[in-house]
Amino acid sequence: MKNLQYLLLFFVIVSSAAFAQTTKNTTAYTQKTPSSDGTGKWYKGREIAPFMDFAGAAWLERNTRNKEENTDRAIARLPLQSNSVIADIGAGTGYYTFRIADKVPAGRVYAVEIQDEALAYLKNRAGQRNLKNVTVIKGADKSPNLPVNAIDVVIMVDVYHELSYPSEMLQAIHRSLKEGGKLVLLEYRAEDPKVAIKPLHKMTVEQVNKELAANRFKLVQKEDFLPMQHYLVYQKQAIK
């Protein structure tokens, strides 16, 4: 009888914690009349942008992308070892995924996408290139569905501002990262009016810091070597 009481108490505690977390997350967002290019959903003073449909895949693979964004240098500066485990969330066409895969021959790259067309494209390209160290994963709105405590570095390139549930996604990423693991964000600079990108698809460092700090990530590196984007490295902080 006593064991049954302990078991019931355990389920009450777990259920209460889950309810508290759900309540916290649902109250993290507010709804307003959408702007002309927005979703009407706000997080910590920022209107969340709509995500780019895979119909725009050609833009991701444009011949001028490296010149415009200096993607080669961005990849070269990633905190990688030859055996690192990386997750490219919002991988799109794999523009970054497959270039990173060449840098971690003894490691692994998880290419995470939520759109079926993108998933099929990534699997096909990985197969064509016979890349054994690339694993394609179907993510969800609130989680990238990555293994827990298994990832060294997560990267999101012009993706974070489009996450429908940034708080839940960051919490899921936090769980997937190893102790001391890092999250690298590339986001178009909202502070620079010369960056000709729609306003909701740009972010300030101040805004990114506000959102990341609220989900237990600390800014450990900020670089300005890219022509149009912030290069921001955050480290997973322990749960207190």
BANU-357471 format. One record per residue (C-alpha): x, y, z. Coordinates in pm, whole numbers, plus 32768, in hexadecimal, padded with zeros to 4 digits. Each point is the difference from the previous one (the first is absolute). Example, Ala and Ser with C-alpha at 12.3 -4.5 7.8 and 13.67 -1.06 7.14 Angstrom:
2
84CE7E3E830C 808981587FBE 
END
This chain:
240
800080008000 811A80EB8059 80AA7FBE7EB1 7EBB80577F4F 7FEA814880C2 8165805A7F9F 7FB17FAD7E94 7ECB80DB8002 80C6811C80A1 81087FDF7EF1 7EFC801F7EEB 7F67813180A9 815580AC8012 80567FAF7E95 7EA8806C7F84 8013814580C5 8156804D7F70 7F897FB77E9F 7ECE80DB8032 80D5811B808A 80EB7FEA7ED6 7EDE7FFB7F09 7F61812C80AA 814B80BA7FFA 802C7FC07E8C 7E9F80597F99 8015814D80B7 814F80527F5F 7F5280777EC4 7F0981127FB0 7F1D802E7ED4 7FCE814A7F4A 7F8780717EAD 81087F7F7F0C 80DE80F77F4E 800A7FF37E82 810E7EF58009 7FC47F6C8157 7F4F7EEB80BA 7F6380D28112 80AD7F268102 80F880B180E5 81167F8680E1 80B480EC80EE 7FAA81347F34 80467F677EA8 7F047F9A7EFA 80567EA47F82 803B7FF17E89 7F567F017F1B 80E77EE57F94 80827FEC7E9E 7F557EF97F2C 80E07F077F4B 7F8C809F7EBB 811580FC8048 810D7EF37FF4 80A680967ECD 804E813A80C5 80BD7F318102 80D77F687EEE 803B81407F38 815A80227F67 8039814F80A9 7FBC7F888162 81697FCD806C 806481567F7C 7ED680AB80A3 80117F4D8151 81667F788011 7F7D7EA78058 81597F637FDB 808880D68119 7ECF7FC580DA 80327E897FE4 8178801D8037 7FC380B78149 7F127EFD808F 80817F5F8144 80327EA77F66 80E77ED78029 801F7EE67F04 7F227F2880DF 7F0081088064 7E8C7FB67FFE 7F4481227F60 7E92804E7FC8 7F9980EA7EE6 7E9D8066805F 7F3480857EDF 80FA7F647F11 7F3980587EC6 80BF7F817ED3 812B7F9B80D2 80D681237F8B 80AA80058154 7FC37E938059 80CF7F677EED 811D80F98020 800F7FC08176 7FFC7E867FC4 814D80217F4A 809380A1813B 7F9A7EE380EA 80637EBD7F50 80067F42814B 7ECB80AF8088 7E96802B7F9C 7F1A810D7F7A 7E8D7FF3804A 7F3C80BD7EF5 7EB58064809F 7ED380727F36 7E878007802B 7F9980157E91 7FDA7EB57F4B 8088808D7EB9 813A807380B1 802A7EB180AC 7FE87F457EB6 80F680F27F5E 80FB7FD8811C 7FEC7E867FFD 802C7FF77E88 813080E58006 80A17F45811F 7FCF7EBD7F40 808D80907EBE 8137807180B9 80157EBB80C6 802580C18144 7FF37F038119 80268108810E 7EBE80BD7FAC 7EB97F9F80A6 7EBE80A87F92 7EFE80358114 7E9C807B7FF0 7FD58108810A 7EC780978095 7F88815D805A 80707FDA8169 81277F127FE5 810D7F9E7F06 7FD87E978078 81727FD98042 80977F0380F0 802F807C8165 815880718078 809E7F997EB5 804C813C7F37 813C80D5800F 7F8781217F28 7EAC806C7F7E 7FF680FB7EE4 7EDA80C57F78 803E80DB7ECF 7EF4810D7FD2 7F0A7F1380A7 7FD28064816B 7F1F812D7FB5 7F0B7F167F4F 7FD37F03811A 7E907FEA805C 80557F9E8167 8159808F804C 7FEE7FBD8177 7FA27E937FDC 80FB7FCD7EE9 811B809980CC 7FA87F238128 80097ECE7F1D 814F806E7F70 808280338162 7FA97E95804E 80A77F7F7EC5 814B80B58038 81187F6480C6 807E80B48136 80A5813F7F84 7F6B7FCE7EA5 7FD5812C7F1D 7EEB80997F2F 807180D27ED6 7F0980F77F6C 802B80BF7EBB 7EF981107FDF 7FE9812B7F17 805B813F80B9 7ECD80CF805A 80E68115807E 807B803D7E9C 7F0280AA7F19 80DD7FAB7ED5 7FB07E8D802A 7EE97FE37F00 7F347EF280AD 7E98801D8079 7FFA80888166 7F687ECB80A2 81127F2A7F68 811280C780AE 805D800A8172 80C680DD80EA 81037F6C80EB 7F4180988124 7EC37F457FA0 80B27EB67FC5 80B1801E814F 7EB6804180B2 7F607EC87F70 812C7F1B8026 804B806A8165 7E987FB18062 803F7E997F8F 81507FC680AC 80F5805E7EEF 812380F18032 80A380CB7EEA 81707F9C7FF7 806880807EA9 7F8681197F1F 80AB80367EB1 7FC881077EF3 80C57F667EE2 7ED07FB07F29 7F7F80FF7F03 7E927FF78069 7FD37F168128 804B7FEC8170 80DA7ED78060 7F9A7FAA8163 80757EDB80D3 7F3E7FA28139 805D7EFB8102 7F147F1E80B9 7FE08062816D 7FB87F088114 7EA17FE6808B 7FFB809E815A 
END
